[in-house]
Amino acid sequence: MRQARRVVWFLLSTVLLCALLGGIYGRQVEATTGSDDSDVKASLNEFTRVYDVVEQNYADPIDPDRTIYGPSNSNIGAIPGALRTLDPHSNFFDPRAFALLREEQEGKYFGVGMSIQARPGKLGKLVTVVVAPIPGSPAFRAGLRPGDIVAKVDGKPTEGLNTSQVAEMLKGPKGTQVHVTILREGYDELLEFEITRDEISQRSVDDTFLIRPGIAYIHVGKFNENTNDELSETLRKYNEQSLQGLILDLRGNPGGLLQEAVEVSDHFLEKSQLIVYHYGRHSQEKRYYATKGDSGNEYPIVVLINRMTASAAEIVTGALQDHDRALVMGEPSFGKGLVQTVYPLSEHAGLALTTARYYTPSGRLIQREYANVSLYDYYYHPEHTTPNHSAVRLTDGGREVYGGGGITPDVRVPDPPLTPAQETLLQRSAFFNFGKYYLGIHKTIPKDFQATDDVLDEFKQFLGKEKIAFSDRDLKDNLDFIKTRIRFQLVESIFGENEADKISIENDTLVQKALENMPQAKELLAKAKRYIASKTQQR
Protein backbone atom coordinates (compact mmCIF):
# COMPACT_ATOMS: atom_id res chain seq x y z
CA MET A 1 0.00 0.00 0.00
CA ARG A 2 2.13 2.85 1.29
CA GLN A 3 5.30 1.31 -0.12
CA ALA A 4 3.63 0.48 -3.44
CA ARG A 5 2.42 4.06 -3.76
CA ARG A 6 5.88 5.37 -2.99
CA VAL A 7 7.42 3.04 -5.58
CA VAL A 8 5.33 4.80 -8.24
CA TRP A 9 6.32 8.28 -7.09
CA PHE A 10 9.96 7.24 -6.76
CA LEU A 11 10.06 6.04 -10.36
CA LEU A 12 8.40 9.23 -11.57
CA SER A 13 10.72 11.55 -9.64
CA THR A 14 14.03 9.66 -9.48
CA VAL A 15 15.75 11.54 -12.31
CA LEU A 16 14.86 14.94 -10.87
CA LEU A 17 15.61 14.12 -7.23
CA CYS A 18 18.67 11.92 -7.68
CA ALA A 19 20.27 13.86 -10.50
CA LEU A 20 19.49 17.33 -9.21
CA LEU A 21 18.31 17.31 -5.62
CA GLY A 22 19.95 14.25 -4.13
CA GLY A 23 23.35 15.29 -2.85
CA ILE A 24 23.61 18.83 -4.17
CA TYR A 25 26.62 20.41 -2.54
CA GLY A 26 26.30 24.07 -3.49
CA ARG A 27 26.42 26.65 -6.25
CA GLN A 28 29.24 28.00 -8.33
CA VAL A 29 28.92 31.10 -10.46
CA GLU A 30 31.71 30.37 -12.89
CA ALA A 31 32.79 27.17 -14.57
CA THR A 32 36.43 26.49 -15.41
CA THR A 33 38.07 24.63 -18.27
CA GLY A 34 41.10 22.38 -18.36
CA SER A 35 44.57 23.57 -19.23
CA ASP A 36 44.47 22.43 -22.86
CA ASP A 37 41.95 24.77 -24.50
CA SER A 38 42.88 23.80 -28.07
CA ASP A 39 41.10 20.42 -27.96
CA VAL A 40 38.02 22.02 -26.44
CA LYS A 41 37.90 24.75 -29.11
CA ALA A 42 38.35 22.20 -31.89
CA SER A 43 35.46 20.11 -30.56
CA LEU A 44 33.22 23.17 -30.24
CA ASN A 45 34.04 24.22 -33.80
CA GLU A 46 33.17 20.73 -35.02
CA PHE A 47 29.86 20.82 -33.16
CA THR A 48 29.07 24.23 -34.66
CA ARG A 49 29.75 22.94 -38.18
CA VAL A 50 27.49 19.92 -37.63
CA TYR A 51 24.71 22.11 -36.27
CA ASP A 52 25.00 24.50 -39.24
CA VAL A 53 24.63 21.62 -41.70
CA VAL A 54 21.58 20.28 -39.83
CA GLU A 55 19.99 23.72 -39.49
CA GLN A 56 20.39 24.50 -43.19
CA ASN A 57 19.49 21.13 -44.69
CA TYR A 58 17.09 19.24 -42.37
CA ALA A 59 13.69 18.47 -43.92
CA ASP A 60 11.76 20.52 -41.31
CA PRO A 61 12.55 23.80 -39.57
CA ILE A 62 14.85 23.41 -36.56
CA ASP A 63 13.91 24.59 -33.07
CA PRO A 64 17.30 25.62 -31.59
CA ASP A 65 16.19 25.26 -27.95
CA ARG A 66 14.77 21.79 -28.57
CA THR A 67 17.91 20.70 -30.41
CA ILE A 68 20.41 22.04 -27.89
CA TYR A 69 18.50 21.55 -24.64
CA GLY A 70 16.02 18.85 -25.65
CA PRO A 71 12.36 18.55 -24.57
CA SER A 72 11.89 19.25 -20.86
CA ASN A 73 13.41 16.46 -18.70
CA SER A 74 14.04 14.31 -21.77
CA ASN A 75 17.87 14.12 -21.58
CA ILE A 76 18.07 13.82 -25.37
CA GLY A 77 19.23 17.32 -26.40
CA ALA A 78 22.83 18.09 -27.31
CA ILE A 79 23.79 19.30 -23.82
CA PRO A 80 21.90 16.63 -21.79
CA GLY A 81 23.18 13.97 -24.18
CA ALA A 82 26.77 15.10 -23.69
CA LEU A 83 26.35 15.02 -19.90
CA ARG A 84 25.01 11.47 -20.09
CA THR A 85 28.45 10.34 -21.28
CA LEU A 86 29.92 11.46 -17.93
CA ASP A 87 27.70 9.86 -15.28
CA PRO A 88 24.00 9.33 -14.56
CA HIS A 89 23.67 12.40 -12.31
CA SER A 90 25.33 15.30 -14.12
CA ASN A 91 22.41 17.08 -15.70
CA PHE A 92 21.12 20.22 -17.39
CA PHE A 93 17.84 21.67 -16.24
CA ASP A 94 15.69 24.33 -17.85
CA PRO A 95 13.93 27.15 -15.94
CA ARG A 96 10.90 25.00 -15.14
CA ALA A 97 13.04 22.14 -13.79
CA PHE A 98 15.05 24.68 -11.79
CA ALA A 99 11.84 26.06 -10.26
CA LEU A 100 10.71 22.54 -9.33
CA LEU A 101 14.11 21.94 -7.77
CA ARG A 102 13.75 24.98 -5.52
CA GLU A 103 10.20 23.95 -4.63
CA GLU A 104 11.44 20.53 -3.55
CA GLN A 105 14.31 22.04 -1.56
CA GLU A 106 12.09 24.52 0.26
CA GLY A 107 9.42 21.90 0.90
CA LYS A 108 6.53 24.28 0.28
CA TYR A 109 4.45 25.97 -2.41
CA PHE A 110 1.12 27.79 -2.68
CA GLY A 111 -1.89 25.90 -3.96
CA VAL A 112 -4.65 23.51 -2.88
CA GLY A 113 -2.47 20.58 -1.77
CA MET A 114 -3.18 17.38 -3.64
CA SER A 115 -1.31 14.99 -5.88
CA ILE A 116 -2.89 14.48 -9.28
CA GLN A 117 -2.23 12.24 -12.26
CA ALA A 118 -3.31 12.33 -15.89
CA ARG A 119 -4.91 9.07 -17.03
CA PRO A 120 -6.71 8.01 -20.20
CA GLY A 121 -10.47 8.59 -19.89
CA LYS A 122 -13.32 6.60 -21.39
CA LEU A 123 -12.94 8.27 -24.78
CA GLY A 124 -9.16 8.03 -24.79
CA LYS A 125 -8.53 11.67 -23.84
CA LEU A 126 -6.52 12.46 -20.72
CA VAL A 127 -8.46 13.18 -17.56
CA THR A 128 -6.97 14.44 -14.30
CA VAL A 129 -7.47 12.08 -11.36
CA VAL A 130 -6.88 13.01 -7.71
CA VAL A 131 -4.36 10.50 -6.33
CA ALA A 132 -4.54 11.82 -2.76
CA PRO A 133 -5.09 15.16 -1.03
CA ILE A 134 -2.30 16.13 1.38
CA PRO A 135 -3.55 15.71 4.97
CA GLY A 136 -4.62 19.06 6.41
CA SER A 137 -4.41 20.86 3.06
CA PRO A 138 -7.20 23.06 1.61
CA ALA A 139 -8.13 20.22 -0.78
CA PHE A 140 -8.34 17.75 2.13
CA ARG A 141 -10.42 20.12 4.26
CA ALA A 142 -12.74 20.80 1.32
CA GLY A 143 -13.50 17.08 1.04
CA LEU A 144 -11.75 16.01 -2.17
CA ARG A 145 -11.06 12.28 -2.37
CA PRO A 146 -8.73 9.88 -4.17
CA GLY A 147 -10.33 8.93 -7.47
CA ASP A 148 -12.12 12.25 -7.98
CA ILE A 149 -11.80 13.53 -11.55
CA VAL A 150 -10.94 17.22 -11.88
CA ALA A 151 -13.32 18.20 -14.68
CA LYS A 152 -12.77 21.98 -14.59
CA VAL A 153 -10.60 24.55 -12.87
CA ASP A 154 -12.15 28.03 -12.70
CA GLY A 155 -14.58 26.93 -15.37
CA LYS A 156 -11.87 25.80 -17.82
CA PRO A 157 -12.17 22.12 -18.87
CA THR A 158 -9.13 20.00 -18.06
CA GLU A 159 -9.82 17.15 -20.48
CA GLY A 160 -6.77 16.52 -22.66
CA LEU A 161 -4.42 18.53 -20.42
CA ASN A 162 -1.36 16.94 -18.83
CA THR A 163 -0.55 16.88 -15.11
CA SER A 164 1.78 19.89 -15.22
CA GLN A 165 -0.79 22.04 -16.99
CA VAL A 166 -3.53 21.26 -14.46
CA ALA A 167 -1.11 21.66 -11.52
CA GLU A 168 -0.25 25.19 -12.71
CA MET A 169 -3.97 26.03 -12.87
CA LEU A 170 -4.44 24.90 -9.27
CA LYS A 171 -1.43 26.81 -7.90
CA GLY A 172 -1.63 30.49 -7.07
CA PRO A 173 -0.96 33.17 -4.43
CA LYS A 174 -1.90 32.46 -0.84
CA GLY A 175 -5.42 33.56 0.02
CA THR A 176 -6.75 33.49 -3.52
CA GLN A 177 -9.65 31.22 -4.44
CA VAL A 178 -9.91 28.59 -7.13
CA HIS A 179 -13.15 26.93 -8.23
CA VAL A 180 -12.75 23.21 -8.84
CA THR A 181 -15.42 21.11 -10.54
CA ILE A 182 -15.28 17.43 -9.63
CA LEU A 183 -16.77 14.32 -11.21
CA ARG A 184 -17.20 11.67 -8.50
CA GLU A 185 -18.31 8.08 -9.03
CA GLY A 186 -21.77 7.39 -7.60
CA TYR A 187 -22.91 11.02 -7.85
CA ASP A 188 -25.27 12.11 -10.62
CA GLU A 189 -24.31 15.77 -10.49
CA LEU A 190 -20.92 17.45 -10.75
CA LEU A 191 -19.56 18.59 -7.38
CA GLU A 192 -18.43 22.18 -7.04
CA PHE A 193 -15.67 23.23 -4.59
CA GLU A 194 -14.52 26.76 -3.80
CA ILE A 195 -11.03 26.30 -2.35
CA THR A 196 -8.83 28.99 -0.82
CA ARG A 197 -5.19 28.48 -1.73
CA ASP A 198 -2.68 28.31 1.10
CA GLU A 199 0.95 27.51 1.74
CA ILE A 200 1.38 23.77 1.25
CA SER A 201 4.14 22.33 3.38
CA GLN A 202 5.51 19.13 1.93
CA ARG A 203 6.57 17.45 5.15
CA SER A 204 9.62 15.26 4.86
CA VAL A 205 8.86 13.55 8.17
CA ASP A 206 5.60 12.28 6.75
CA ASP A 207 4.65 9.39 9.05
CA THR A 208 5.24 9.22 12.77
CA PHE A 209 3.58 7.60 15.77
CA LEU A 210 4.33 5.37 18.74
CA ILE A 211 4.11 1.88 17.27
CA ARG A 212 4.59 0.33 20.73
CA PRO A 213 4.73 2.00 24.16
CA GLY A 214 8.07 3.82 24.25
CA ILE A 215 9.04 2.87 20.67
CA ALA A 216 8.65 5.54 17.99
CA TYR A 217 8.24 4.96 14.28
CA ILE A 218 9.42 7.79 12.00
CA HIS A 219 9.42 7.78 8.21
CA VAL A 220 11.50 10.42 6.42
CA GLY A 221 10.34 10.73 2.81
CA LYS A 222 13.05 13.13 1.59
CA PHE A 223 15.60 15.64 2.86
CA ASN A 224 14.47 19.22 2.30
CA GLU A 225 15.16 22.45 4.19
CA ASN A 226 12.79 21.50 7.03
CA THR A 227 13.79 17.88 7.68
CA ASN A 228 15.91 18.29 10.80
CA ASP A 229 13.45 20.78 12.33
CA GLU A 230 10.59 18.34 11.72
CA LEU A 231 12.58 15.45 13.18
CA SER A 232 13.54 17.46 16.27
CA GLU A 233 9.93 18.54 16.77
CA THR A 234 8.75 14.92 16.50
CA LEU A 235 11.29 13.60 19.00
CA ARG A 236 10.42 16.37 21.47
CA LYS A 237 6.78 15.33 21.18
CA TYR A 238 7.73 11.80 22.20
CA ASN A 239 10.02 13.01 25.03
CA GLU A 240 13.20 11.65 23.49
CA GLN A 241 14.93 11.05 26.82
CA SER A 242 12.31 8.44 27.73
CA LEU A 243 12.28 6.60 24.41
CA GLN A 244 13.06 2.89 24.53
CA GLY A 245 13.63 2.52 20.80
CA LEU A 246 13.29 4.16 17.38
CA ILE A 247 12.48 2.73 13.95
CA LEU A 248 13.84 5.21 11.40
CA ASP A 249 12.29 4.29 8.06
CA LEU A 250 14.22 5.61 5.04
CA ARG A 251 12.67 3.29 2.46
CA GLY A 252 11.74 5.10 -0.74
CA ASN A 253 13.73 8.21 0.27
CA PRO A 254 15.47 9.52 -2.89
CA GLY A 255 17.70 11.95 -1.03
CA GLY A 256 17.83 15.72 -0.85
CA LEU A 257 19.98 18.34 0.79
CA LEU A 258 23.37 17.33 2.16
CA GLN A 259 23.23 19.74 5.09
CA GLU A 260 19.95 18.27 6.30
CA ALA A 261 21.41 14.76 6.13
CA VAL A 262 24.36 15.97 8.23
CA GLU A 263 22.09 17.58 10.83
CA VAL A 264 19.86 14.51 11.09
CA SER A 265 22.94 12.31 11.60
CA ASP A 266 24.30 14.79 14.15
CA HIS A 267 21.14 14.29 16.20
CA PHE A 268 21.95 10.60 16.81
CA LEU A 269 25.76 10.55 16.99
CA GLU A 270 28.22 11.62 19.66
CA LYS A 271 29.78 15.04 19.35
CA SER A 272 32.83 15.16 17.02
CA GLN A 273 32.03 11.86 15.29
CA LEU A 274 32.61 11.96 11.52
CA ILE A 275 29.39 11.86 9.46
CA VAL A 276 30.54 11.95 5.82
CA TYR A 277 33.30 13.34 3.63
CA HIS A 278 33.73 14.03 -0.07
CA TYR A 279 36.46 14.98 -2.52
CA GLY A 280 37.08 15.07 -6.27
CA ARG A 281 39.66 16.01 -8.91
CA HIS A 282 39.20 19.77 -8.40
CA SER A 283 37.24 19.56 -5.16
CA GLN A 284 39.21 19.62 -1.93
CA GLU A 285 38.30 17.07 0.70
CA LYS A 286 35.63 18.30 3.07
CA ARG A 287 34.61 16.49 6.23
CA TYR A 288 31.39 16.88 8.19
CA TYR A 289 31.33 16.13 11.92
CA ALA A 290 28.65 15.99 14.58
CA THR A 291 28.79 19.40 16.27
CA LYS A 292 25.94 19.06 18.79
CA GLY A 293 25.70 15.36 19.47
CA ASP A 294 22.96 13.14 20.83
CA SER A 295 22.85 14.64 24.36
CA GLY A 296 23.57 11.23 25.82
CA ASN A 297 20.47 9.53 24.40
CA GLU A 298 21.27 5.84 23.99
CA TYR A 299 17.98 4.30 22.91
CA PRO A 300 18.43 1.59 20.22
CA ILE A 301 17.75 2.53 16.60
CA VAL A 302 16.77 0.32 13.66
CA VAL A 303 17.09 1.94 10.21
CA LEU A 304 15.00 0.50 7.37
CA ILE A 305 16.24 0.82 3.78
CA ASN A 306 15.44 -0.59 0.34
CA ARG A 307 16.68 -0.25 -3.24
CA MET A 308 14.99 3.17 -3.46
CA THR A 309 16.92 4.62 -0.50
CA ALA A 310 19.38 7.00 -2.14
CA SER A 311 21.87 9.83 -1.72
CA ALA A 312 21.31 11.88 1.46
CA ALA A 313 19.37 8.96 2.97
CA GLU A 314 22.40 6.73 2.33
CA ILE A 315 24.66 9.29 4.03
CA VAL A 316 22.56 9.07 7.20
CA THR A 317 22.37 5.27 7.03
CA GLY A 318 26.09 4.88 6.40
CA ALA A 319 27.03 7.18 9.28
CA LEU A 320 24.78 5.42 11.80
CA GLN A 321 25.95 2.00 10.60
CA ASP A 322 29.67 2.83 10.63
CA HIS A 323 29.44 4.12 14.19
CA ASP A 324 27.29 1.11 15.21
CA ARG A 325 24.60 3.55 16.32
CA ALA A 326 21.89 1.70 14.43
CA LEU A 327 21.05 -1.75 13.12
CA VAL A 328 20.29 -1.49 9.40
CA MET A 329 17.61 -3.79 7.99
CA GLY A 330 15.97 -4.34 4.60
CA GLU A 331 17.47 -4.44 1.11
CA PRO A 332 20.70 -2.89 -0.28
CA SER A 333 20.23 0.80 -1.03
CA PHE A 334 20.35 2.56 -4.40
CA GLY A 335 24.03 3.58 -4.37
CA LYS A 336 24.01 7.30 -5.26
CA GLY A 337 27.20 8.84 -3.92
CA LEU A 338 28.13 11.54 -6.44
CA VAL A 339 28.21 15.21 -5.42
CA GLN A 340 26.62 17.70 -7.83
CA THR A 341 27.68 21.34 -7.82
CA VAL A 342 25.12 23.65 -9.41
CA TYR A 343 26.40 26.16 -11.97
CA PRO A 344 23.67 28.72 -12.79
CA LEU A 345 23.45 29.47 -16.51
CA SER A 346 21.58 32.13 -18.47
CA GLU A 347 17.81 32.64 -18.22
CA HIS A 348 17.49 30.77 -14.91
CA ALA A 349 18.70 27.48 -16.39
CA GLY A 350 21.45 25.53 -14.69
CA LEU A 351 24.00 22.76 -14.81
CA ALA A 352 24.33 20.16 -12.07
CA LEU A 353 27.83 18.76 -12.54
CA THR A 354 29.38 15.91 -10.58
CA THR A 355 32.44 17.33 -8.83
CA ALA A 356 33.14 14.83 -6.04
CA ARG A 357 32.20 11.50 -4.44
CA TYR A 358 30.74 10.75 -1.03
CA TYR A 359 32.41 8.41 1.48
CA THR A 360 31.05 7.11 4.78
CA PRO A 361 33.06 7.58 8.03
CA SER A 362 34.81 4.22 7.57
CA GLY A 363 35.87 5.17 4.05
CA ARG A 364 33.19 3.36 2.05
CA LEU A 365 32.32 4.75 -1.37
CA ILE A 366 28.53 5.02 -1.55
CA GLN A 367 28.30 5.23 -5.35
CA ARG A 368 27.70 2.00 -7.23
CA GLU A 369 29.11 1.13 -10.63
CA TYR A 370 27.50 2.85 -13.63
CA ALA A 371 29.94 2.11 -16.45
CA ASN A 372 28.45 -0.14 -19.12
CA VAL A 373 24.97 0.20 -17.57
CA SER A 374 22.14 1.79 -19.51
CA LEU A 375 20.56 4.88 -17.97
CA TYR A 376 17.22 3.06 -17.81
CA ASP A 377 18.63 0.08 -15.92
CA TYR A 378 20.68 2.37 -13.67
CA TYR A 379 17.59 4.20 -12.43
CA TYR A 380 14.85 1.62 -12.68
CA HIS A 381 16.71 -1.65 -12.12
CA PRO A 382 19.54 -0.91 -9.65
CA GLU A 383 19.46 -4.54 -8.56
CA HIS A 384 20.97 -5.45 -11.95
CA THR A 385 24.25 -3.79 -10.93
CA THR A 386 26.44 -6.15 -8.96
CA PRO A 387 27.83 -4.33 -5.88
CA ASN A 388 31.60 -4.17 -5.64
CA HIS A 389 32.30 -5.70 -2.23
CA SER A 390 36.04 -5.80 -2.65
CA ALA A 391 36.38 -2.64 -0.53
CA VAL A 392 36.04 -3.91 3.04
CA ARG A 393 35.94 -1.44 5.94
CA LEU A 394 35.34 -1.75 9.68
CA THR A 395 32.73 -0.11 11.89
CA ASP A 396 33.61 1.41 15.28
CA GLY A 397 32.80 -1.96 16.83
CA GLY A 398 35.04 -3.86 14.40
CA ARG A 399 32.30 -5.27 12.12
CA GLU A 400 33.00 -5.64 8.39
CA VAL A 401 31.05 -3.38 6.00
CA TYR A 402 31.42 -2.99 2.25
CA GLY A 403 31.79 -0.09 -0.16
CA GLY A 404 31.05 0.59 -3.80
CA GLY A 405 27.47 -0.57 -4.01
CA GLY A 406 25.24 1.53 -1.78
CA ILE A 407 24.63 0.51 1.82
CA THR A 408 24.35 -3.20 2.56
CA PRO A 409 21.96 -3.86 5.48
CA ASP A 410 23.13 -5.72 8.59
CA VAL A 411 20.02 -7.89 8.37
CA ARG A 412 18.74 -8.50 4.84
CA VAL A 413 14.97 -8.75 4.63
CA PRO A 414 13.65 -8.72 1.05
CA ASP A 415 10.16 -7.49 0.33
CA PRO A 416 7.74 -10.44 0.41
CA PRO A 417 6.99 -11.47 -3.18
CA LEU A 418 3.48 -10.90 -4.45
CA THR A 419 1.36 -13.84 -5.52
CA PRO A 420 0.08 -13.86 -9.12
CA ALA A 421 -3.40 -12.98 -7.83
CA GLN A 422 -2.05 -10.02 -5.84
CA GLU A 423 -0.08 -8.77 -8.85
CA THR A 424 -3.23 -8.92 -10.99
CA LEU A 425 -5.23 -6.86 -8.49
CA LEU A 426 -2.53 -4.21 -8.21
CA GLN A 427 -1.86 -4.01 -11.95
CA ARG A 428 -5.57 -3.46 -12.58
CA SER A 429 -5.80 -0.82 -9.79
CA ALA A 430 -8.54 -2.96 -8.27
CA PHE A 431 -8.36 -1.48 -4.76
CA PHE A 432 -8.15 2.15 -5.89
CA ASN A 433 -11.12 1.70 -8.22
CA PHE A 434 -13.09 -0.33 -5.67
CA GLY A 435 -12.62 2.52 -3.20
CA LYS A 436 -14.37 4.90 -5.63
CA TYR A 437 -17.08 2.34 -6.35
CA TYR A 438 -17.76 1.50 -2.68
CA LEU A 439 -17.91 5.12 -1.53
CA GLY A 440 -20.07 6.00 -4.49
CA ILE A 441 -22.70 3.68 -2.97
CA HIS A 442 -22.07 4.01 0.80
CA LYS A 443 -20.72 7.62 0.75
CA THR A 444 -18.58 7.22 3.89
CA ILE A 445 -17.16 4.77 6.44
CA PRO A 446 -16.35 4.85 10.19
CA LYS A 447 -12.75 5.32 11.31
CA ASP A 448 -12.62 1.74 12.66
CA PHE A 449 -13.81 0.29 9.35
CA GLN A 450 -13.04 -3.37 8.68
CA ALA A 451 -13.48 -5.42 5.49
CA THR A 452 -16.33 -7.67 6.64
CA ASP A 453 -17.84 -10.56 4.68
CA ASP A 454 -20.42 -8.16 3.22
CA VAL A 455 -17.64 -5.87 1.99
CA LEU A 456 -15.78 -8.83 0.50
CA ASP A 457 -18.95 -9.89 -1.34
CA GLU A 458 -19.19 -6.41 -2.85
CA PHE A 459 -15.52 -6.61 -3.79
CA LYS A 460 -16.07 -9.92 -5.61
CA GLN A 461 -19.06 -8.45 -7.46
CA PHE A 462 -16.96 -5.42 -8.40
CA LEU A 463 -14.18 -7.63 -9.79
CA GLY A 464 -16.77 -9.37 -11.93
CA LYS A 465 -17.99 -6.05 -13.34
CA GLU A 466 -14.40 -5.09 -14.09
CA LYS A 467 -13.83 -8.47 -15.77
CA ILE A 468 -10.95 -9.28 -13.41
CA ALA A 469 -10.72 -13.05 -13.12
CA PHE A 470 -10.60 -13.97 -9.43
CA SER A 471 -11.71 -17.30 -7.97
CA ASP A 472 -12.98 -18.14 -4.50
CA ARG A 473 -9.70 -19.99 -4.00
CA ASP A 474 -7.76 -16.81 -4.88
CA LEU A 475 -9.83 -14.92 -2.32
CA LYS A 476 -9.17 -17.48 0.40
CA ASP A 477 -5.42 -17.68 -0.29
CA ASN A 478 -5.01 -13.89 -0.25
CA LEU A 479 -7.64 -12.97 2.33
CA ASP A 480 -5.46 -10.97 4.76
CA PHE A 481 -3.81 -9.08 1.90
CA ILE A 482 -7.20 -8.18 0.40
CA LYS A 483 -8.78 -7.13 3.70
CA THR A 484 -5.84 -4.89 4.57
CA ARG A 485 -5.74 -3.29 1.12
CA ILE A 486 -9.47 -2.56 1.08
CA ARG A 487 -9.32 -1.07 4.56
CA PHE A 488 -6.28 1.03 3.64
CA GLN A 489 -7.88 2.43 0.49
CA LEU A 490 -11.18 3.39 2.10
CA VAL A 491 -9.62 4.87 5.24
CA GLU A 492 -7.27 6.93 3.06
CA SER A 493 -10.18 8.22 0.98
CA ILE A 494 -12.13 9.48 3.99
CA PHE A 495 -9.56 10.14 6.73
CA GLY A 496 -6.38 10.81 4.75
CA GLU A 497 -2.95 9.30 4.14
CA ASN A 498 -1.71 9.58 7.71
CA GLU A 499 -4.47 7.41 9.15
CA ALA A 500 -4.20 4.93 6.30
CA ASP A 501 -0.43 4.70 6.63
CA LYS A 502 -0.79 3.48 10.22
CA ILE A 503 -2.69 0.48 8.85
CA SER A 504 0.06 -0.17 6.32
CA ILE A 505 2.89 0.22 8.81
CA GLU A 506 1.32 -1.97 11.48
CA ASN A 507 0.96 -4.75 8.88
CA ASP A 508 4.45 -4.23 7.41
CA THR A 509 6.63 -7.36 7.66
CA LEU A 510 9.89 -5.40 7.90
CA VAL A 511 8.55 -3.13 10.64
CA GLN A 512 7.51 -6.18 12.65
CA LYS A 513 10.99 -7.67 12.23
CA ALA A 514 12.51 -4.35 13.30
CA LEU A 515 10.57 -4.53 16.55
CA GLU A 516 11.84 -8.08 17.08
CA ASN A 517 15.44 -6.95 16.44
CA MET A 518 15.38 -3.92 18.75
CA PRO A 519 17.36 -5.83 21.45
CA GLN A 520 20.02 -6.62 18.82
CA ALA A 521 20.30 -2.91 18.00
CA LYS A 522 20.75 -2.16 21.71
CA GLU A 523 23.49 -4.76 22.05
CA LEU A 524 25.22 -3.43 18.90
CA LEU A 525 25.54 0.01 20.46
CA ALA A 526 26.78 -1.43 23.77
CA LYS A 527 29.46 -3.52 22.00
CA ALA A 528 30.65 -0.49 20.03
CA LYS A 529 31.07 1.54 23.23
CA ARG A 530 33.02 -1.30 24.88
CA TYR A 531 35.22 -1.67 21.77
CA ILE A 532 36.00 2.05 21.65
CA ALA A 533 36.72 2.13 25.39
CA SER A 534 39.17 -0.78 25.05
CA LYS A 535 40.96 0.93 22.16
CA THR A 536 41.24 4.12 24.21
CA GLN A 537 42.79 2.23 27.16
CA GLN A 538 45.40 0.63 24.87
CA ARG A 539 46.75 3.99 23.71
Secondary structure, DSSP 8 states (H G I E B T S, - for coil): -HHHHHHHHHHHHHHHIIIIITTEEEE-S-----S-HHHHHHHHHHHHHHHHHHHHHSSS---HHHHHH-STT---SHHHHHHHTT-SS-EEE-HHHHHHHHHHHHTEEEE--EEEEEEE-TTSSEEEEEEEE-TTSHHHHHT--TT-EEEEETTEE-TT--HHHHHHHH---TT-EEEEEEE-TT-SS-EEEEEE-EEEE--SEEEEEEEETTEEEEEE--B-TTHHHHHHHHHHHTTGGG-SEEEEE-TT---BBHHHHHHHHHHHS-TT-EEEEEEETTEEEEEEE-SS--TT----EEEEE-TT--THHHHHHHHHHHTT-SEEEES------EEEEEEE-GGG-EEEEEEEEEE-TT--B-----TT--HHHHHH-GGGS---TTEEEE-TTS-EEEESSS---SEE-------HHHHHHHHTTHHHHHHHHHHHHH----TT----HHHHHHHHHHHHHTT----HHHHHHTHHHHHHHHHHHHHHHHH-HHHHHHHHHHT-HHHHHHHHTHHHHHHHHHHHHHHHHHHHHH-
